[in-house]
Amino acid sequence: MESARCDRTTLAEIYESGAETYRDVWSPIIIPPARRLISRLDLRGATVVLDVGAGVGALTPLLRSAAPQAGIVSMDPSLAMLQSIPAGEISVAVQGDAMALPFGTECADAVILSYVLFHLPDPGGGLREARRVLRSDGLLGTVTWGEEQPLRAADVWSEVLDVHSIPTLPAGSNHEGLDSVDAMTSTLRDAGLARVDAWIEMVEYDFDPDEYFRFRSGFGINRARLETVEESRRLEVLAEVRHRLDLLDSDAYAYRAQAICAVSSPSADR
């Protein structure tokens, strides 16, 4: 069942309610691995590139530069995310599901799944869909999360919400089978990709306290949990979180994580 791996109701709540904060704070932090992924895709002759799970369109300028002859299609299940794409950065925006892509078979020269697979109820099924729409010599680019350094500031958020009995929500993501080079290589090959090149990129970012508070209160599972309670209680919890965060030193805001990048193709010769 879908809920055995991740919960799509939680996922929709996270992205529909926090698109602006995601665009302004989180997207710039996580884009460098995707930028390096695109640099390793030969898209000079591409005519159609599908950005599946495009979110706020952060990759569109990079894809336009890498594939100057291509039509770029930005697809995402969240209408709020698509509506947050800055003006001028959309080629074609499509609301759709990565598990059932609304595109014809073998229509694309490249498919990008950047920070998407761990949100799918069946990552292998999502990869097989991507393979279906790829031309035989097409390229698939993926980014998933690997090891992550625990962030003390994140622990504070969880501790305060738990102390105040803020309801928990089912997980909207699951990194099993996607969180290492070996795991991603195996998952991609199981989905019928004949050639796989996978590697690790590091994501390193030092938040400042105000920025981190905006990020966690405006996007993600913490915001989704807080939205389940009345405003007065929510404001009380936020005030306590802010007080606790102000007591932390700068090391508590240092984010360090591995991003697992992979380029693959249905063709062994690509």
C-alpha positions as CSV (number, residue, x, y, z in Angstrom):
1,M,0.0,0.0,0.0
2,E,1.1,3.6,-0.7
3,S,1.1,4.5,3.0
4,A,3.6,1.8,3.8
5,R,6.4,3.9,2.3
6,C,5.3,7.5,2.5
7,D,2.1,9.5,3.0
8,R,0.9,11.7,0.1
9,T,-1.5,13.7,2.3
10,T,1.4,14.8,4.4
11,L,3.5,15.5,1.3
12,A,0.7,17.7,-0.2
13,E,0.3,19.6,3.0
14,I,4.0,20.3,3.2
15,Y,4.4,21.6,-0.4
16,E,1.0,23.3,-0.9
17,S,1.4,25.4,2.3
18,G,5.1,26.3,2.1
19,A,5.9,27.0,-1.5
20,E,7.2,30.6,-0.9
21,T,9.5,29.7,1.9
22,Y,10.8,26.7,-0.1
23,R,11.5,29.0,-3.0
24,D,13.2,31.7,-1.0
25,V,15.2,29.7,1.6
26,W,15.5,26.0,0.9
27,S,15.7,25.8,-2.9
28,P,18.9,27.9,-3.1
29,I,20.6,25.7,-0.5
30,I,20.0,22.4,-2.3
31,I,20.5,23.5,-5.9
32,P,24.3,23.1,-6.2
33,P,24.2,19.3,-6.5
34,A,21.5,19.5,-9.1
35,R,23.6,22.2,-10.9
36,R,26.6,19.8,-11.0
37,L,24.3,16.9,-12.2
38,I,23.1,19.0,-15.1
39,S,26.6,19.9,-16.0
40,R,27.3,16.1,-16.5
41,L,24.4,15.7,-18.9
42,D,25.1,16.2,-22.6
43,L,21.9,18.0,-23.6
44,R,23.3,20.1,-26.4
45,G,21.1,18.4,-29.0
46,A,18.1,17.8,-26.8
47,T,14.7,18.9,-28.1
48,V,12.5,18.0,-25.0
49,V,13.6,18.0,-21.4
50,L,11.2,17.0,-18.6
51,D,11.9,18.4,-15.1
52,V,9.7,16.0,-13.0
53,G,9.1,17.4,-9.6
54,A,10.2,20.8,-10.8
55,G,8.9,22.6,-7.7
56,V,9.5,26.3,-8.0
57,G,11.4,26.0,-11.3
58,A,14.9,26.5,-9.8
59,L,16.5,24.2,-12.5
60,T,14.8,25.9,-15.5
61,P,17.6,28.5,-16.2
62,L,20.3,25.8,-15.9
63,L,18.4,23.5,-18.2
64,R,17.9,26.2,-20.7
65,S,21.6,26.9,-20.8
66,A,22.5,23.2,-21.0
67,A,19.8,22.5,-23.7
68,P,19.5,25.7,-25.7
69,Q,17.4,23.9,-28.4
70,A,15.0,22.1,-26.1
71,G,11.5,22.8,-24.8
72,I,11.7,22.6,-21.0
73,V,8.6,21.1,-19.3
74,S,8.2,21.8,-15.6
75,M,6.0,19.2,-14.0
76,D,5.0,19.0,-10.3
77,P,2.0,17.7,-8.3
78,S,1.7,20.9,-6.3
79,L,-0.1,23.8,-8.0
80,A,1.2,26.1,-5.3
81,M,4.8,25.3,-6.2
82,L,4.2,25.8,-9.9
83,Q,2.5,29.1,-9.2
84,S,5.6,30.2,-7.3
85,I,7.9,29.8,-10.3
86,P,9.2,33.3,-11.1
87,A,7.8,35.0,-14.2
88,G,9.9,34.3,-17.2
89,E,11.3,31.0,-15.9
90,I,8.5,28.7,-17.2
91,S,8.6,27.1,-20.6
92,V,5.7,24.7,-20.1
93,A,4.2,24.1,-16.6
94,V,2.2,20.9,-16.1
95,Q,0.5,19.6,-12.9
96,G,1.1,15.9,-12.8
97,D,2.1,12.8,-10.9
98,A,5.6,11.2,-11.3
99,M,4.0,7.8,-10.9
100,A,1.8,8.3,-14.0
101,L,3.5,10.9,-16.2
102,P,1.1,12.7,-18.6
103,F,3.5,12.3,-21.5
104,G,3.8,9.9,-24.4
105,T,6.2,7.0,-24.6
106,E,9.8,7.9,-25.8
107,C,9.0,11.6,-26.1
108,A,11.9,13.1,-24.1
109,D,15.6,13.4,-24.6
110,A,16.1,13.8,-20.8
111,V,14.2,13.5,-17.6
112,I,15.3,15.1,-14.3
113,L,14.1,13.8,-11.0
114,S,15.9,16.1,-8.5
115,Y,15.0,15.4,-4.8
116,V,11.9,13.5,-5.9
117,L,12.3,9.7,-5.6
118,F,12.1,9.6,-1.8
119,H,8.7,11.2,-1.9
120,L,7.2,8.5,-4.2
121,P,5.2,5.5,-2.9
122,D,7.2,3.3,-5.3
123,P,10.5,4.8,-6.5
124,G,11.1,1.9,-8.8
125,G,7.7,2.6,-10.4
126,G,8.6,6.2,-10.8
127,L,11.9,5.3,-12.5
128,R,10.1,2.9,-14.8
129,E,7.8,5.7,-15.8
130,A,10.7,8.0,-16.4
131,R,12.3,5.3,-18.6
132,R,9.1,4.9,-20.5
133,V,9.0,8.5,-21.6
134,L,12.8,8.6,-22.4
135,R,14.0,8.0,-25.9
136,S,16.2,4.9,-26.2
137,D,19.3,7.1,-26.1
138,G,17.9,9.5,-23.6
139,L,19.4,10.5,-20.2
140,L,17.9,10.4,-16.7
141,G,19.3,12.6,-14.0
142,T,18.5,12.0,-10.3
143,V,19.4,13.5,-7.0
144,T,18.5,11.9,-3.6
145,W,19.7,12.4,0.0
146,G,22.4,10.3,1.6
147,E,23.9,10.7,5.1
148,E,22.9,13.8,7.0
149,Q,24.6,15.4,10.0
150,P,22.1,15.8,12.9
151,L,21.2,19.5,13.3
152,R,20.8,20.6,17.0
153,A,18.4,23.4,15.9
154,A,16.2,20.8,14.3
155,D,16.2,18.7,17.5
156,V,15.0,21.8,19.4
157,W,12.0,22.1,17.1
158,S,11.0,18.5,17.5
159,E,11.5,18.6,21.3
160,V,9.3,21.6,21.7
161,L,6.5,20.3,19.5
162,D,6.6,17.0,21.3
163,V,6.5,18.6,24.7
164,H,3.4,20.6,23.7
165,S,1.8,17.4,22.3
166,I,1.5,18.8,18.8
167,P,0.2,15.9,16.7
168,T,2.7,14.0,14.6
169,L,2.0,13.2,11.0
170,P,2.8,10.2,8.8
171,A,6.1,10.5,7.0
172,G,6.0,12.2,3.5
173,S,9.3,10.7,2.5
174,N,11.4,7.5,2.7
175,H,15.0,7.3,1.8
176,E,15.4,3.5,2.0
177,G,17.1,2.2,-1.2
178,L,18.1,5.7,-2.4
179,D,20.6,7.0,0.2
180,S,23.9,5.7,-1.1
181,V,25.8,5.4,-4.3
182,D,25.4,1.6,-4.2
183,A,21.7,1.7,-3.3
184,M,20.9,4.2,-6.1
185,T,23.0,2.2,-8.7
186,S,21.0,-0.9,-7.8
187,T,17.6,0.8,-7.8
188,L,18.3,2.4,-11.2
189,R,19.5,-0.8,-12.7
190,D,16.5,-2.7,-11.4
191,A,14.3,-0.1,-13.2
192,G,15.9,-1.0,-16.5
193,L,18.6,1.6,-16.8
194,A,21.5,0.0,-18.6
195,R,24.2,2.6,-17.8
196,V,24.6,4.3,-14.4
197,D,27.1,6.8,-13.1
198,A,26.5,7.8,-9.5
199,W,28.5,9.9,-7.1
200,I,28.3,12.0,-3.9
201,E,28.0,15.8,-3.7
202,M,28.1,17.6,-0.4
203,V,25.6,20.2,0.7
204,E,27.0,22.6,3.4
205,Y,25.2,25.6,4.7
206,D,25.3,27.7,7.8
207,F,21.9,29.1,8.7
208,D,21.5,32.2,10.8
209,P,18.9,31.9,13.5
210,D,16.3,34.2,11.9
211,E,16.6,32.4,8.6
212,Y,16.3,29.0,10.2
213,F,13.3,30.0,12.2
214,R,11.6,31.2,9.0
215,F,12.5,28.0,7.2
216,R,11.2,25.6,9.8
217,S,8.1,27.7,10.6
218,G,7.2,28.3,7.0
219,F,7.9,25.0,5.3
220,G,8.1,21.3,6.0
221,I,6.8,18.9,8.6
222,N,7.0,21.4,11.5
223,R,4.7,23.8,9.8
224,A,2.3,21.0,8.8
225,R,2.2,19.8,12.4
226,L,1.5,23.3,13.7
227,E,-1.3,23.9,11.2
228,T,-3.2,21.1,13.0
229,V,-3.7,23.3,16.1
230,E,-5.5,26.6,16.8
231,E,-3.6,29.8,16.4
232,S,-3.2,30.8,20.0
233,R,-1.5,27.4,20.8
234,R,0.6,27.7,17.6
235,L,1.9,31.1,18.6
236,E,2.7,29.9,22.1
237,V,4.8,27.0,20.7
238,L,6.5,29.3,18.2
239,A,7.5,31.7,20.9
240,E,9.1,28.9,23.0
241,V,10.9,27.5,19.9
242,R,12.3,30.9,19.2
243,H,13.5,31.4,22.8
244,R,15.2,28.0,22.7
245,L,16.8,28.6,19.4
246,D,18.2,31.9,20.6
247,L,20.2,30.0,23.3
248,L,22.1,27.9,20.7
249,D,25.5,28.6,19.4
250,S,26.3,28.9,15.7
251,D,27.4,25.2,15.4
252,A,23.8,24.2,16.0
253,Y,22.8,25.8,12.7
254,A,25.5,24.1,10.5
255,Y,23.8,21.9,7.9
256,R,25.9,19.1,6.4
257,A,24.4,16.4,4.1
258,Q,25.3,14.1,1.3
259,A,23.4,14.3,-2.0
260,I,23.5,11.2,-4.2
261,C,23.6,12.2,-7.8
262,A,23.3,9.8,-10.7
263,V,23.2,10.0,-14.5
264,S,21.7,6.9,-16.2
265,S,20.4,5.8,-19.6
266,P,18.3,3.0,-21.1
267,S,21.2,2.6,-23.6
268,A,24.5,1.1,-22.5
269,D,26.2,3.1,-25.2
270,R,25.0,6.6,-24.1
